[in-house]
Amino acid sequence: MTGTNGTPAAPSHSSPTSPTPGTPRAPRILIVGSGPTGLLLAGDLATAGLPVTVLEKRPQKTSNLSRAFVLHARTLEQLDARGLADGLESLGQPLDRLRLFGRLTLDLSRLPSRYRHLLVLPQYEVEKALERRAVEAGAEFRYETELTGLTQDADGVTVEVRGPEGGSETLRAAYVVGADGMRSAVRQAIGLPFPGRSVIRSVVLADVRLAEEPPTVLTVNAVGDAFAFLAPFGDGYYRVIGWHRGHDVPDDEPLDLAEIKEITRLALGRDYGMHDARWMSRFHSDERQAPAYRVGRVFLAGDAAHVHTPAGGQGMNTGLQDAANLSWKLAEVAGGHADPGLLDTYQAERHPVGRAVLRSSGGIVRLAMAKRPWTLAARAALTVFLDRVGPARRKAVGQVTGIGYRYPAPRGAHRLTGTRVPDVALADGGRLYEALRGGRFVLITPEPYEAGAGRADRLAVARWASGRRTTVLVRPDGYAAWAADSAAPAETEAALARHLGPAGLTRDAVG
């Protein structure tokens, strides 16, 4: 068996054994953290029929505290593949232009996507939709449960947790995913460093009412000494994020509404009559990335793996893309359909993307805060360059929205291998991202093709609505696993055997 792009698989690990006497048997996969990343993972794995439990140290309650407010096009496509995008679109506000540091505007209306915009929507609305899906699929949630220790061996992972009553418990799992944020207990337990540094200190947050409605859905601007961002919750409150170069104080320094209003006036020229703040806080923005996203049977995703500045609204989106990449691979391996070497491709594919997001978001914020003459000149030059040079502008839009990323492909592979496949029309009147629902591979062919025994629940076969002759095998996350022009049936069958296993055969599931 080879990896997802035809690369040789790593040696197989043995299946987890039963726990030792007196140790409770645990769900096959444990996810630590119930933010958007962990919730998407839980829903995907439960939909695949795998036992999954989410451990969350916070109590179960709906929160209106949200740092993320933007869903980009690639994330909306992933949510569409899970039947969630339309519902979320009805709750949010689309915006087809993203303005960066004043003069530069990124036009999203020409994106090669069904979603030619970003969606302004509080993070908690995304979490509610993902949690509902995960619960309906059968995922188990354990709140007020904190991870206190983790050890692993060749057969599985043993996790120590402390429950709501303070008692300790031992759980055993085949795999553990740390989606537990910047201060990840999972990352610390496996001994991974989190190198990087604080980029912006003393950023202020507040949820306020406004006497005057801003002219745009997202209001954002930066001057040399200040930055401010306004976004609506949809309930009459607005989130304000601000920073002032001259007021660099510790996170625990008291904060009042007068300071929020002053920063907003400096950056935006007015404070829109802010009043009735229901919440205020300070935080610092870091740029950090774990050197590895996998250590044995333990994985990191989302903020546990990488954190960066909020510029461009890429944080939650990058974590959700991590989850979409990892979930189907875990489902294939834990379900007994693929060699564990497939899991190595998670690091190979997602770590470079995380590094690129750190660079792009960091570059945006540094240019936005430009004050010295040479940095102001660099910003002006970049603005002119992106305005006038189409390929550069498209690349920038592709990075911010996630549309432009592609994954490594083996030497000699078809040009489509590793690329995102857009939501193409199919001959039966449906769409590709509808066919992807349920976590299936989709084979798009110019001619009829039989999936073969043992694959029907994991593979959908569709035909192009157009006269296209290319055959493409689309992974559950919407990227091309394999493609060929005018492929013979034997060639197609060989590709399916590499990626889904031989027809009629199923590997023993990880127990």
Phi, psi and omega in degrees: 000139179250171178287182189296332178254020177089007179279152181300139181278152176287161178303144183287141170272153177286160181286150179299142178266171176294150180293158177294155181307135179093349178261121182299142176285134187253166173302156185296322180232132177249135175243126180257114182112129183244036169281188183305319182298309180296324181291319178295318176302312182299316180295319179294315183292319178293322177298328178283359177088015181264141174292125182220138176234136178256125177258128182224125183283342178280157175288160179280111175194150179282130181245143175258013177272120188217130176269323183270143182224005187229130168250123180270170188302316183295323177293320177299324176297318178295322178290327175298320179293352177245009177073022185249342190296317183298318179296318179290324177300325181289341181265335186257186180237119181285150179218121186261011174219139179240119182264134179235133181034061168079279192273337185269124178237128177265119181274118181262356188290347180251014178302141176282063187210159172294337184250089183267053183189171164256157181247121177275113186202130180299146181305323185294334175291322176296317180297319180298318180294317180291322179293318179301317179297316182295318180295315180297330179279349176109009177292144178261138178241133176236104181271166183051039180233118188248134176287128180242348179192155181206131172225152179222158176220189183294341186258346182166194184233133175253126185241133173259131180228156174243124184271184184297335179269001179092356180280154180264152180213148178250129178240149179237134182217161174286318181218152176231136176243122175271107175239040191253031165083184186302323181263039187311120174291328178294314180299319178293323182294328180266005171076023179273135174286169178226069187292150180150201182200165174282130182261315179232124178254157178057049170281136182254144177234146174201148172249118190224163166265155180238139176283333180239134178280130179297155184286341181232161180298312173251129177245118184212141176196158177222141169241182185303327186247358185208155179219145175210150183219134176234134177215142183277143171278334184097357179246018181099346178260156177236144171272132175245129171238130183214162179208142178228121184302325185277000182232071182266099184233164180297159182299333183268007176293134179305146183231136176231169185295330180299320179293319178301315182294321180296314180298318181296320178296321179297317186275321187253349180090349179199162181251004176057026176066046181300139177200170175052056176293127178264349180196139177217148181197164171243152171207171175241147184256122183253159167242110182214151176210133176292143180291338179220142176262355178221132170230102182064243182261013182242135183236154173242145179211155178066215184295341174293335182260330185200141172225151182204178181292158181284001183299130180086354177062041187261354188298294180301323182297318180294320177296319178295325176291324173304311183298318180296326179287318185280325191298314183290330178290317174298320180296319179294316183286310182293333177278358176084018184258347184216156176290144179302343177300337176303328183292338178295335182290344176299311177298314184297327184268320188268331181298316177298326178294316177301318179296320179295322179293321175302317181293314185290315180293322177295320178296319180298313185290326179292321177290325179296325182268012183303138180224322181287153184304319184289327178285326175294321178294320179296320179296316179297319180294319179295320179300314179295317181299312182291328177293326189259337186252105185303310181301321179293320179295318179295324178295317179298316179296319179298322179290312183296320184274348182085352182293330191273354183281144173227159183257156182301145177235150179293155179303134178087358181289158175302149184302336180279342185299128181089354181268155173291133178263123181292170184281078185282156176282144180248161187296334181277005180094353179269188180238157179302314187286344168285320180293334180285346184298141186095002177076029183267156162286154175230124175260117178257122186230160174277343183232157177302147180211137178271132183296325182098151182298144178083359182243350190304325182276352182241354184221126171255136178251128182224162178243151178297142173286337179264186179269020183299143185254355180287141173255129184230131171260114184262128178291163178300339178268009173087013176252151182284120175278327182198151176206155178204147175269127179053053182287137173284155179307321180295323179293318178296316180297321178296321178294318179296321179296323179294322189260335180239356184091158181300147179299136177083356181243142177227131176291158174294131181292153173294122188269000000 
